[in-house]
């Protein structure tokens, strides 16, 4: 009995063909090169079967599975899954094998965290890596494939957080593959496929006007005189809240303030500032008077915080923002003395805008405030009203 063998049938970019009478599946897949660029890698999967009608149909079913895995970012680059299917292993058993290929995420993440702790700040490990660990601990045990992990994240968290977790897992598995703790990185393509929605924060580029700044200072002088010098110091230097909390008297000389340490309000662990690049801020007449007011007639311990609570501990800016700053601003807003309630961090935006309007170039402001000039123009420049258009 004879039959006619059909020509190779394409399924997207996956096709079944024959080479010297032996079936093979060929396809391409977009991958990331070691340098970070994208390229199309060609795969040839030898089926080990003669080109008969029965065998071709079997190969086509495997080709369909490859196409499906490519579409859902569940492709096995080792090709082990597809070789098992070609060998006659049932899809159910293949799924069990696939699940065994995915290490227990929380345990693997813990190992990865221990490795990264050798080179990262303790606060970064506790805050950022700890946040990922807490999310992974919540994933139900029945969620055990990369695709299911992605869907669970998107159902329970925002797109931005989901992408961040998947990117973190991709980095974790890249490390695991290099240590032979995992066979491949199943999260690389998934993380790349999620496009977070672009949105600007409602508070981005918002700053207080000069009139609003004066109203805020008056309110603190009248109702919270203990904190008034700190607020004026923040307006004059534009430092970040965690830099404000991390400042010690040893960081202040006669001519400069040395911003080099930060004290986050959540972890209370000293670390380097956000940019990891210390900066000096010149002390002018205004700033000198404020520092003298804070110091008073005492000689402070160099290790003591410049801004502290009653017991001498460094100020917690998140607590201050909630218990003092926000109530003062809400009261000012009720009396129409300010147009909006902005967080303590937006003092930095106000300083940037005031320095820019005084004629200081963005590059010089960037050196003073510790950021890139382009970042300052994009994020810190206050949304002042549009200028009047002159007659042309």
C-alpha positions as CSV (number, residue, x, y, z in Angstrom):
1,X,0.0,0.0,0.0
2,X,1.3,3.4,-0.9
3,X,0.4,6.9,0.2
4,X,1.3,10.4,-0.6
5,X,3.3,12.3,2.0
6,X,2.3,15.9,2.3
7,X,4.7,18.7,2.0
8,X,6.0,20.4,5.2
9,X,3.2,22.3,6.9
10,X,4.1,25.5,8.7
11,X,2.5,26.4,12.0
12,X,3.5,30.1,12.4
13,X,7.3,29.9,12.6
14,X,7.3,26.2,13.4
15,X,7.5,23.7,10.5
16,X,7.7,19.9,10.1
17,X,10.0,18.6,7.3
18,X,12.3,15.8,6.4
19,X,16.0,15.4,5.9
20,X,17.1,12.3,4.0
21,X,13.8,10.6,4.9
22,X,14.0,11.4,8.7
23,X,11.5,13.9,10.2
24,X,12.6,17.1,11.9
25,X,10.9,20.2,13.3
26,X,12.5,23.5,12.6
27,X,11.6,27.0,14.0
28,X,13.1,30.3,15.0
29,X,12.8,32.1,18.3
30,X,13.7,35.7,19.3
31,X,16.3,35.6,22.0
32,X,18.6,38.1,23.8
33,X,22.3,37.9,23.1
34,X,24.9,38.3,25.8
35,X,25.4,41.9,24.8
36,X,21.7,42.6,25.3
37,X,20.6,42.8,21.7
38,X,17.8,40.8,20.1
39,X,18.4,38.1,17.4
40,X,16.5,35.2,15.9
41,X,17.9,31.8,16.8
42,X,17.3,28.8,14.6
43,X,16.3,25.5,16.1
44,X,16.4,22.0,14.5
45,X,14.7,19.2,16.5
46,X,15.5,15.8,15.1
47,X,12.4,13.5,15.6
48,X,14.3,10.2,15.1
49,X,11.4,8.9,13.0
50,X,11.0,7.9,9.4
51,X,8.8,10.2,7.2
52,X,5.6,8.2,7.3
53,X,2.0,9.6,7.5
54,X,1.6,8.3,11.1
55,X,4.9,9.7,12.2
56,X,4.4,13.0,10.5
57,X,1.1,13.5,12.3
58,X,2.9,12.8,15.6
59,X,5.6,15.3,14.7
60,X,2.9,17.9,13.8
61,X,1.3,17.5,17.2
62,X,4.7,18.2,18.9
63,X,5.1,21.2,16.5
64,X,1.8,22.5,17.7
65,X,2.9,22.2,21.3
66,X,6.1,24.1,20.5
67,X,4.1,26.8,18.8
68,X,1.8,27.0,21.8
69,X,4.7,27.2,24.2
70,X,6.4,30.0,22.2
71,X,3.1,32.0,22.2
72,X,2.7,31.7,26.0
73,X,6.4,32.2,26.8
74,X,6.6,28.6,28.2
75,X,9.2,27.3,25.7
76,X,11.7,24.8,26.9
77,X,15.0,25.8,25.3
78,X,16.6,22.5,26.3
79,X,14.0,20.8,24.0
80,X,13.8,18.0,26.6
81,X,10.0,18.4,26.9
82,X,9.5,18.0,23.1
83,X,11.9,15.0,22.9
84,X,9.8,13.3,25.6
85,X,6.6,13.9,23.6
86,X,8.2,12.5,20.5
87,X,9.3,9.5,22.5
88,X,5.6,8.8,23.3
89,X,5.5,10.1,26.9
90,X,2.0,11.3,27.7
91,X,1.3,15.0,28.0
92,X,0.3,14.5,31.6
93,X,3.6,13.0,32.5
94,X,5.4,15.7,30.5
95,X,3.6,18.3,32.7
96,X,4.8,16.6,35.8
97,X,8.4,16.7,34.4
98,X,8.0,20.3,33.5
99,X,6.9,21.2,37.0
100,X,9.9,19.4,38.5
101,X,12.1,21.6,36.2
102,X,10.8,24.7,38.0
103,X,12.6,25.1,41.3
104,X,10.6,26.2,44.4
105,X,10.6,29.9,43.8
106,X,10.7,31.2,47.4
107,X,13.7,28.9,48.3
108,X,15.6,29.8,45.1
109,X,15.0,33.5,45.7
110,X,16.3,33.1,49.3
111,X,19.6,31.6,47.9
112,X,19.8,34.4,45.3
113,X,19.2,37.0,48.0
114,X,22.1,35.6,50.1
115,X,24.3,35.9,47.1
116,X,23.3,39.5,46.3
117,X,23.7,40.5,50.0
118,X,27.5,40.3,49.5
119,X,27.5,43.3,47.2
120,X,24.3,45.3,47.9
121,X,23.3,47.7,50.7
122,X,21.6,46.0,53.7
123,X,18.6,48.3,53.3
124,X,18.3,47.3,49.6
125,X,18.2,43.6,50.6
126,X,15.7,44.1,53.3
127,X,13.4,46.5,51.4
128,X,13.5,45.5,47.7
129,X,14.5,41.8,47.9
130,X,12.4,41.3,51.0
131,X,9.4,42.8,49.2
132,X,9.8,40.2,46.4
133,X,10.2,37.4,48.9
134,X,6.9,38.4,50.6
135,X,5.1,38.3,47.3
136,X,6.6,34.9,46.3
137,X,5.5,33.5,49.7
138,X,1.9,34.3,48.8
139,X,1.8,32.4,45.5
140,X,-0.4,29.3,46.0
141,X,1.2,25.9,45.7
142,X,-0.9,25.0,42.7
143,X,0.6,27.8,40.8
144,X,3.7,26.0,39.5
145,X,4.4,27.0,35.9
146,X,5.9,30.3,34.7
147,X,2.8,31.2,32.8
148,X,0.6,30.5,35.9
149,X,3.0,32.7,38.0
150,X,2.6,35.5,35.5
151,X,-1.2,35.3,35.5
152,X,-1.4,35.1,39.3
153,X,0.8,38.2,39.6
154,X,-1.3,40.2,37.1
155,X,-4.5,39.2,38.9
156,X,-3.2,40.3,42.3
157,X,-0.9,43.2,41.6
158,X,-0.5,46.1,39.2
159,X,1.2,45.7,35.9
160,X,4.2,47.6,37.1
161,X,4.7,45.4,40.2
162,X,4.1,42.2,38.2
163,X,6.7,43.2,35.7
164,X,9.2,44.1,38.4
165,X,8.7,40.7,40.1
166,X,9.1,38.8,36.8
167,X,12.2,40.8,35.9
168,X,13.6,40.0,39.4
169,X,12.8,36.3,38.8
170,X,14.5,36.4,35.4
171,X,17.6,37.8,37.1
172,X,17.4,35.1,39.7
173,X,17.1,32.3,37.2
174,X,19.9,33.7,35.1
175,X,22.1,33.4,38.2
176,X,20.6,30.0,39.0
177,X,21.5,28.7,35.5
178,X,25.1,29.9,35.9
179,X,25.3,28.0,39.2
180,X,23.6,24.9,37.7
181,X,20.6,25.3,40.1
182,X,18.2,25.5,37.1
183,X,18.2,24.2,33.6
184,X,17.1,27.4,31.9
185,X,15.5,30.8,32.5
186,X,11.8,30.5,32.0
187,X,11.0,34.1,33.0
188,X,13.2,36.0,30.6
189,X,10.7,36.2,27.7
190,X,7.7,36.6,30.0
191,X,9.3,39.6,31.7
192,X,10.1,41.2,28.4
193,X,6.6,40.7,27.1
194,X,4.9,42.8,29.7
195,X,4.6,46.5,28.8
196,X,3.7,48.6,31.8
197,X,1.3,51.5,31.3
198,X,3.1,54.8,31.1
199,X,1.7,57.2,33.5
200,X,3.1,60.3,35.2
201,X,2.4,60.6,38.9
202,X,-0.1,63.4,39.7
203,X,2.6,64.9,42.0
204,X,5.4,64.8,39.4
205,X,6.8,68.3,38.6
206,X,4.6,69.9,41.3
207,X,6.3,72.5,43.5
208,X,5.2,75.2,45.9
209,X,5.2,78.8,44.7
210,X,7.2,81.4,46.6
211,X,4.0,82.7,48.3
212,X,3.1,79.2,49.3
213,X,6.6,78.6,50.7
214,X,6.4,81.7,52.8
215,X,3.0,80.6,54.1
216,X,4.3,77.2,55.1
217,X,7.3,78.8,56.9
218,X,5.0,81.2,58.8
219,X,2.7,78.3,59.8
220,X,5.7,76.3,61.2
221,X,7.1,79.3,63.0
222,X,3.8,79.9,64.7
223,X,2.6,76.4,65.5
224,X,5.7,74.1,65.3
225,X,8.7,76.3,66.0
226,X,10.9,73.2,66.9
227,X,10.6,72.0,63.3
228,X,10.7,75.4,61.5
229,X,14.5,75.5,61.1
230,X,14.4,71.9,59.6
231,X,11.8,72.9,57.1
232,X,13.7,76.1,56.1
233,X,16.9,74.0,55.8
234,X,15.1,71.6,53.5
235,X,13.8,74.5,51.3
236,X,17.3,76.0,51.1
237,X,19.2,72.8,50.3
238,X,16.6,70.7,48.4
239,X,17.9,67.6,50.1
240,X,16.0,64.3,50.0
241,X,14.0,63.4,53.1
242,X,16.3,60.4,53.9
243,X,19.3,62.7,53.5
244,X,17.7,65.1,56.0
245,X,17.3,62.2,58.5
246,X,20.8,60.9,57.8
247,X,22.6,64.2,58.4
248,X,25.0,64.3,61.4
249,X,26.9,67.2,62.8
250,X,30.2,65.8,61.5
251,X,28.8,66.3,58.0
252,X,28.6,70.1,58.5
253,X,31.7,72.3,58.2
254,X,32.0,76.1,58.2
255,X,31.7,76.3,54.4
256,X,29.9,73.1,53.3
257,X,27.3,70.5,54.1
258,X,28.5,67.0,53.1
259,X,25.5,64.9,51.9
260,X,26.8,61.3,52.0
261,X,24.5,59.2,54.2
262,X,20.8,58.5,54.1
263,X,18.5,57.1,56.7
264,X,15.3,55.6,55.2
265,X,12.2,56.0,57.3
266,X,11.1,52.4,56.9
267,X,14.2,50.4,57.7
268,X,16.2,52.9,59.8
269,X,19.5,51.5,58.4
270,X,22.2,54.0,57.4
271,X,23.3,53.7,53.8
272,X,24.9,55.8,51.1
273,X,22.7,58.4,49.4
274,X,20.5,57.5,46.4
275,X,23.1,58.2,43.7
276,X,25.9,56.7,45.8
277,X,27.9,59.8,45.0
278,X,28.6,62.1,48.0
279,X,28.1,65.8,47.3
280,X,29.1,69.1,49.0
281,X,26.5,71.9,49.3
282,X,27.9,75.4,49.9
283,X,26.7,77.3,53.0
284,X,25.5,80.8,52.1
285,X,24.3,83.5,54.6
286,X,20.7,82.2,54.8
287,X,21.8,78.6,55.4
288,X,24.5,79.7,58.0
289,X,21.8,81.5,60.0
290,X,19.5,78.4,60.0
291,X,22.4,76.1,61.0
292,X,23.3,78.5,63.9
293,X,19.7,78.5,65.0
294,X,19.6,74.7,65.1
295,X,22.9,74.4,66.9
296,X,22.2,77.1,69.5
297,X,24.8,77.7,72.1
298,X,25.8,74.0,72.5
299,X,28.6,72.0,71.0
300,X,26.9,69.0,69.6
301,X,28.4,65.5,69.4
302,X,29.7,65.0,65.8
303,X,27.8,61.7,65.7
304,X,24.5,63.2,66.7
305,X,21.8,63.7,64.2
306,X,21.2,67.3,63.1
307,X,17.4,66.8,63.2
308,X,16.1,64.7,66.0
309,X,13.1,63.9,68.2
310,X,13.0,64.6,71.9
311,X,15.1,61.5,72.8
312,X,17.9,62.4,70.4
313,X,17.1,59.8,67.8
314,X,17.2,60.9,64.1
315,X,13.9,62.2,62.8
316,X,11.6,59.7,61.0
317,X,10.5,61.7,58.0
318,X,7.6,59.4,57.1
319,X,6.2,59.8,60.6
320,X,6.8,63.6,60.5
321,X,5.2,63.8,57.0
322,X,2.0,62.1,58.4
323,X,1.7,63.6,61.9
324,X,3.0,67.2,61.4
325,X,3.6,68.1,57.7
326,X,0.3,67.0,56.2
327,X,-1.9,68.5,59.0
328,X,-0.2,71.9,58.6
329,X,-0.6,71.8,54.9
330,X,-4.3,70.7,55.0
331,X,-5.0,73.6,57.4
332,X,-3.3,76.1,55.0
333,X,-5.2,74.7,52.1
334,X,-8.5,75.2,53.9
335,X,-7.5,78.8,54.4
336,X,-6.6,79.0,50.6
337,X,-3.0,79.9,51.5
338,X,-1.7,77.0,49.4
339,X,-3.4,75.3,46.4
340,X,-2.5,71.7,47.1
341,X,-1.1,69.3,49.7
342,X,2.2,67.9,48.5
343,X,4.5,65.5,50.4
344,X,7.7,66.5,52.1
345,X,9.8,65.3,49.1
346,X,8.3,68.0,46.9
347,X,10.3,70.6,48.8
348,X,13.1,69.3,46.6
349,X,11.0,70.2,43.5
350,X,10.5,73.7,45.0
351,X,14.2,74.3,45.5
352,X,15.0,73.1,42.0
353,X,12.5,75.4,40.5
354,X,13.6,78.4,42.6
355,X,17.2,77.9,41.7
356,X,16.3,77.6,38.0
357,X,14.2,80.7,38.1
358,X,17.1,82.6,39.8
359,X,19.1,81.9,36.6
360,X,21.3,79.0,37.8
361,X,22.0,76.6,34.9
362,X,20.5,73.0,35.1
363,X,24.0,71.5,35.2
364,X,24.9,73.5,38.3
365,X,21.7,72.7,40.0
366,X,22.3,69.0,39.3
367,X,25.7,69.3,41.1
368,X,24.1,70.9,44.1
369,X,21.1,68.6,44.4
370,X,22.8,65.4,43.4
371,X,21.1,64.2,40.2
372,X,21.4,64.3,36.4
373,X,20.5,67.6,34.8
374,X,18.0,65.9,32.4
375,X,16.3,64.2,35.4
376,X,15.9,67.6,37.0
377,X,14.3,69.1,34.0
378,X,11.9,66.1,33.6
379,X,10.9,65.5,37.3
380,X,11.7,68.5,39.4
381,X,10.9,71.6,37.5
382,X,7.6,72.9,39.0
383,X,4.5,73.2,36.8
384,X,4.4,77.0,36.8
385,X,1.6,78.7,34.8
386,X,2.2,79.1,31.1
387,X,3.9,82.4,30.2
388,X,2.1,85.2,28.4
389,X,2.6,84.9,24.7
390,X,4.0,88.2,23.3
391,X,2.6,89.9,20.2
392,X,4.6,88.8,17.2
